[in-house]
Each structure stands twice: as structure tokens, then as C-alpha cells.
């Protein structure tokens, strides 16, 4: 979702299901921890705001964004979860490393979701510079962690009950 003209923390709060019975895993990259820590805080605050119980939230850390899919897979193999949120930050450098990490991470997150038939949410900032990452992790553009938590709740609800409720303002 493009962030131009949009605050990542804005959403229709009354349209989010109650998450009190849902179980979440969150895998967080330690690389760029000043960014991923803010994303994690936004994610946890939003899950709690919508009723998620602390004992139903498991947070694990991996070295970098490249390892997020493996971390998500381990969580789904060993824990009974409704959704996993992968939090990371990759900032473009001077080499092609950025492209390889971003591509592998995105593909891996998708593959884990399909393999386990569970929502695995991609909350990985892939920015050109640190200023863009700061703006998207609690700065001027809001917090992508909030958006990831909302997506996890909605997807877990859809998977568990195939809720067909259309959001207000949705046009067909």
C-alpha cells in the first residue's frame, strides 16, 4: 500500500473484530532495531487495543529481515497461532544486497503463509533511506506496525469465520 498522502496508523477502529480469542506470533528483526522496535510497539498497542490477551501473543527475534520467513515457519510449526506478523526494516545501501534481501523476505513470507494456510503478515519496511523508515515507524506517516496488526486481526477473523461483512464505504 502506497503511503503518499496516507497515515499508516489511520483505520476504521469500529470495523475491527475483537481479538480476545485470537493467538498471534510476532517475529521481529534485530537489524535496524530502532525502527523495528517502534513497529513492534505500534503492533502490540493495536493488538491490545482490540482485545488481544498478552498470554496469546508470542514475540520472537531473528537477526535480520532475511530470517523472518524461517522464524514465522518455526512459530507455525511449534505454536497454535491464528496469524504471524513479520516485522523488519531493510534500508537501501550502495550494493544489490537490498534487492536480494527484500525479494527473498517477501517471497519467503508468502511461501510460509501458503504452506501453513495461515495469515503471515508482511510488515517489512523497504525504504531508500533511514528518514523514510522513521516516518513509517511512528513518525510523520504513522506506524506500519499498526497497519500490520489490523491486517492480522482481519485475516485471522476471516480465516476462522469467513466473515463476509463489507467495510463501510466499500464500493462494488
C-alpha positions in Angstrom: 0.0 0.0 0.0 1.5 3.3 -1.0 2.0 5.8 1.8 1.8 9.0 -0.1 -1.0 11.1 1.4 -1.8 8.3 3.9 -1.2 7.8 7.6 -0.4 4.2 8.3 -2.0 4.5 11.7 -5.4 5.6 10.4 -8.1 3.0 10.1 -11.7 2.5 10.9 -11.4 1.2 14.5 -15.0 0.1 15.0 -14.7 -2.2 11.9 -12.0 -4.4 13.5 -13.1 -7.7 15.1 -12.5 -8.4 18.8 -9.1 -10.2 19.1 -9.5 -11.6 22.6 -9.7 -15.2 21.5 -7.0 -14.9 18.8 -3.4 -16.1 19.1 -0.6 -14.1 17.4 3.0 -14.7 16.7 5.3 -11.8 16.0 8.8 -12.3 14.5 11.0 -9.2 14.8 14.3 -8.5 13.0 17.0 -7.2 15.3 18.6 -5.3 12.4 17.6 -1.6 12.4 16.2 -2.2 15.9 15.4 1.5 16.4 12.9 1.1 13.5 11.7 -2.5 14.2 11.2 -1.7 18.0 8.9 1.2 17.1 7.0 -1.1 14.6 6.6 -3.7 17.3 5.3 -1.2 19.8 2.7 0.0 17.3 1.7 -3.6 16.5 1.4 -4.6 20.2 -0.6 -1.5 21.2 -3.0 -2.1 18.4 -3.5 -5.8 19.2 -4.1 -4.9 22.8 -6.5 -2.1 21.9 -8.6 -4.7 20.0 -8.7 -7.1 22.9 -5.7 -9.4 22.3 -4.6 -11.0 25.5 -0.9 -10.8 26.4 -0.7 -14.5 27.0 -1.9 -15.1 23.5 0.9 -13.1 21.9 4.3 -14.6 21.4 7.2 -12.4 20.3 10.5 -13.8 18.9 13.5 -12.1 17.5 15.7 -13.1 14.5 19.0 -11.5 13.3 17.6 -9.8 10.2 14.8 -9.5 7.7 16.1 -12.3 5.6 15.4 -14.7 8.6 11.8 -13.6 9.1 10.3 -16.3 7.0 12.2 -19.0 8.8 11.1 -17.5 12.2 7.5 -17.4 11.1 7.7 -21.0 9.9 9.2 -22.1 13.2 6.4 -20.4 15.1 3.7 -22.0 13.0 5.3 -25.4 13.4 5.5 -25.2 17.2 2.7 -22.9 18.3 -1.0 -22.9 17.8 -1.4 -19.5 16.2 -4.1 -17.7 14.2 -1.6 -15.3 12.5 2.0 -14.4 12.4 3.3 -10.8 11.9 6.8 -10.4 10.4 8.4 -7.1 11.3 11.6 -5.9 9.7 13.4 -2.9 8.1 15.7 -3.0 5.1 17.3 0.3 4.1 18.8 0.6 0.6 22.6 0.8 0.6 25.2 1.0 -2.1 25.0 -2.6 -3.3 22.4 -5.0 -4.7 22.2 -6.7 -1.2 19.0 -4.6 -0.6 17.3 -6.2 -3.6 18.2 -9.8 -2.7 17.1 -9.4 1.0 13.8 -7.7 0.1 12.9 -10.2 -2.6 13.8 -13.3 -0.5 11.9 -11.9 2.5 8.7 -11.1 0.6 8.8 -14.4 -1.3 9.5 -16.3 1.9 6.7 -14.7 3.9 4.3 -15.5 1.1 5.5 -19.1 0.9 5.1 -19.7 4.6 1.6 -18.3 4.5 0.6 -20.6 1.7 2.4 -23.7 3.1 0.6 -23.4 6.5 -2.6 -21.9 5.3 -2.4 -19.2 7.9 -2.1 -15.4 7.7 1.5 -14.3 7.7 1.6 -10.5 7.6 4.5 -8.7 5.8 5.4 -5.7 8.0 8.8 -5.1 6.5 9.8 -1.5 5.6 11.8 -1.4 2.4 12.9 2.2 2.2 15.6 4.1 0.3 16.9 5.8 3.4 16.6 5.9 7.2 14.4 9.1 7.2 11.7 7.2 5.2 11.8 4.3 7.7 11.5 6.6 10.7 8.5 8.3 9.0 6.8 4.9 8.6 7.6 3.6 12.1 5.8 6.1 14.3 6.9 9.3 12.5 5.1 11.7 10.1 3.4 8.8 8.1 2.2 6.8 11.1 3.3 3.3 12.1 3.2 0.4 9.7 3.1 -1.9 12.8 -0.4 -0.6 13.4 -1.5 -1.5 9.9 0.1 -5.0 10.2 -1.8 -5.7 13.5 -5.1 -4.7 11.8 -4.3 -6.9 8.8 -3.5 -9.8 11.2 -6.8 -9.4 13.1 -8.9 -9.1 10.0 -7.2 -12.1 8.3 -7.4 -14.3 11.4 -11.1 -13.4 11.7 -11.7 -14.1 8.0 -9.9 -17.5 8.2 -11.6 -18.5 11.4 -15.1 -17.5 10.4 -15.1 -16.3 6.8 -16.6 -13.0 7.8 -18.3 -11.5 4.8 -19.0 -8.2 6.4 -18.1 -5.4 4.0 -16.3 -2.4 5.4 -18.2 0.9 5.5 -17.6 2.8 2.3 -16.5 -0.2 0.3 -17.8 0.2 -3.3 -18.6 -2.7 -5.6 
